[in-house]
Structures are given as structure tokens and as C-alpha cells.
Amino acid sequence: ILGCICLGLAVLTKGQAMVLILAVSIVPIFFLKKENPFKKLKYWLVFKLAFFISGGSWFIIAYLSGNGDVIKAFIDYQIRLLSTEDSGHGGFFLYHVIVLLIGCFPASIFAIGTFTKRFQNNLPATAMKILLIAILIIFSIVKTKIVHYSSMAYYPISFLAATYLINSTSLNKLTRIFLVFLSIIIGFAVSTLGLIEQWKKPLIRTLENTDKFAAENLKSQVYWNGYEWLIGVLFIILMVIFFFLIYRKSLITASVVLFVGNIIWIALLINSFVGKVEQYSQGSAINFFKWASNQNAPVDTYGYKSYAYMFYGNRLPLSAAKEKKLNIYITNMTNAGYDKRSFYNIAYLNWLMEDKSEYPVYIVSKIQDEKNVLLNSQMMKLYDKGGYVFYCKRNK
């Protein structure tokens, strides 16, 4: 019953994909155990009742309160994630395979070791492998590619990695090759990033003709301490110690050292790199949003999706008078066939840029959209920095 309730809550937070993941994961287990899933019908009835109470309660309340369009928008959004590159995020078919392989390293490599005959009679491991494969297949098919969409795979990967290590006394050849190969790649990539100021100029010249926004990102002035490249070297050293301990002691001892060392290394990596990467990718925009929040004026983005302006720009609910004006734009878009909840942000941006009585208004766009923004005669360019252009709408 608890599992059914949790599934219902998962549907509310993650959408219909959770039902699909459960079905794809459970059905093969019944076949493997050679059991009739409908043998005990009363359990299925309890299952459905618990699921519909937890997962369906919100839908029922929404429908009874006259918000059936909210349910439709919820379902339409899930379909849009599946069929289009929504939220501005797309990627190649094996996107999540690569994300999990590198992002969950080294657990992902140990997990691969369970896909052998030695573990084929281990039912819990088999169930986790089916779950992992189901997640990878479903979210590889989904057109929208965002890193955390496959986060449910963290659990089966961790379980399989632990299963492999507990039931092994040494690493097989394929696992050793994968560990060495990815260790070198990750260590080299981190060290290369730590030296970005030394090699970014040739890259900027190349990007000037292909990706102006990325080129301007890299022109941002970011302070590096100079030791960051050593963090990549430390990772390779950690892996060398791991292999040394395997041969001198045991796989479990070596794995404990590896995972503890990996926790420390990741903490060091986050503290040394994440803030600097943000300065390149959106530092100038974040600083502008913070500044605009002190001007008691709205700020929004043009041509790209972001939540940063809502948080750093301290976006507040509109007054009744402003909400009434905004509703005119929403109504116009709805009459044109657009869905209110899908295009609310567009209507909001149009209102900010076109309303004759709303001043001042601050807008941020990527550098490639500058000409489009300035087609609005009320918009005045303030400056550009780090790939972004900043504007103010003023009453002439």
C-alpha cells in the first residue's frame, strides 16, 4: 500500500512517465518468476485504490473546483516534454547514457560489472537492472534532455555497484579498462578546464564565426587561483591509489578509499569550479538581475528561458491593476489559439515591452537577439557584456 501511495505521489511530481517506468520494470519480473500477476486479484484492487487516492486526489479536486483546464495543461506539458525539445533543452539519443556513465563514476562502471552471467540468478540485482534499462530507454526516447531527468537511475546504479563490490574479490578486465579510460578522460578534462585562460583565445577566434554568444561568454574576466588544474591530476592519483590497494589489500578496502576520496574530490571540484563556470555562462546577467532588483522595476529575458531573473530579480506578484492589463495580452494570445499556461511568459514579456504606462522595464537578451529587441522603439540599449545585452524601456 505504501508503495502504491508513493507511486501516486510520483505521478503528481514527475508525470505519467512514472506509471510507464513501473510497468516496464515490474512486468518482466513476473515473467522471470513465472508468476501470474493477476492471480491475487484482491491485491490489485488494493493497489489501484491506494494509487488513485494518492495520485488521483489532486486531479479530482482540480476538476471539481472547475480547473479541468489545469489537468489538460499538465498532461499536454508531459506530452510536449516527450515529443519536443521543450524548455530549450535537447540532445542526442544517448545523452542520458553519457550523463550517468560520467556523472555517477565510478559507481556506474561497477554497476556494468553486474551485467554478466555471474549475477543472472540474483533477483534483486536483476530487478534493478530492468529498472535502470527502463529509465534509460524511456528518457532516451523523450526529446527534452535535462541532466536530472534520469536521476531515478542513481538508485539502481548505486545498488548494482554495491552488489558487484560485495560479491567480487577482484575486478574483471573490462571493468579495469573502463575505469582507467574514464579516469584519464575526467582527470584530463578537469585539468584542461583549470587552464582555460591559457588556451581560450584560439577557441574564441574560432567561435566568433560560429557561436557569437559562446565567444562572448569566454571573453568574461574570471579570476583563477592557478592551482585548479591540479584537481584533475589529484583525481588520476586517487585512481592510481585505488588500483594499488586492490593488488596489495582487497577490493572492498580499495573501494572504501576510492569513494571517500571521491567525496572529498567532488567537494573540492565544486568549490573550485562551479562559481567560475557560472561567471562565464551567466555571470553578467546574474549581476544585472541583482542590480535591477534594487531599482523597484520589473526585469525579464527575451529569446531565452531562465529562472534567474525571477530569483535574483526579486520578481513579485502583480497588483490588481497591472494584472488586469496583462490579462488583455493573455486573452489576445488565447483567442489566437495559444494555451494560457504554455504562453503566459510570452504574454508577460509582450506586456512589459509594449505597455505605454509601464516604466522603467529592464530586459536581457543574448547578443544574437539584439536587433530584434531594438525593433521596439521604446527599448534603449544600456550595454553588452559576457554574451548578453541589457536594455531599458523608457518613456520618451
Sequence and secondary structure as in RCSB ss.txt:
>XXXX:A:sequence
ILGCICLGLAVLTKGQAMVLILAVSIVPIFFLKKENPFKKLKYWLVFKLAFFISGGSWFIIAYLSGNGDVIKAFI
DYQIRLLSTEDSGHGGFFLYHVIVLLIGCFPASIFAIGTFTKRFQNNLPATAMKILLIAILIIFSIVKTKIVHYS
SMAYYPISFLAATYLINSTSLNKLTRIFLVFLSIIIGFAVSTLGLIEQWKKPLIRTLENTDKFAAENLKSQVYWN
GYEWLIGVLFIILMVIFFFLIYRKSLITASVVLFVGNIIWIALLINSFVGKVEQYSQGSAINFFKWASNQNAPVD
TYGYKSYAYMFYGNRLPLSAAKEKKLNIYITNMTNAGYDKRSFYNIAYLNWLMEDKSEYPVYIVSKIQDEKNVLL
NSQMMKLYDKGGYVFYCKRNK
>XXXX:A:secstr
 HHHHHHHHHHHHH THHHHHHHHHHHHHHHHHT  TTSSHHHHHHHHHHHHHHHHHHHHHHHHTT HHHHHHHH
HHHHHHHHS GGG    TTHHHHHHHHHTTTHHHHHHTTSSGGGTT HHHHHHHHHHHHHHHHHHHSS   GGGG
GGGHHHHHHHHHHHHHT SS  HHHHHHHHHHHHHHHHHHHHHHTHHHHHHHHHHHHTTT HHHHHHHTS     
S THHHHHHHHHHHHHHHHHHHHS HHHHHHHHHHHHHHHHHHHIIIIIHHHHHHHHHHHHHHHHHHHTTTS EE
EESS  SHHHHHTT     HHHHHHHHHHHHHHHHTT  TTTSHHHHHHHHHHH TT   EEEEEEGGGHHHHTT
STTEEEEEEETTEEEEEE   
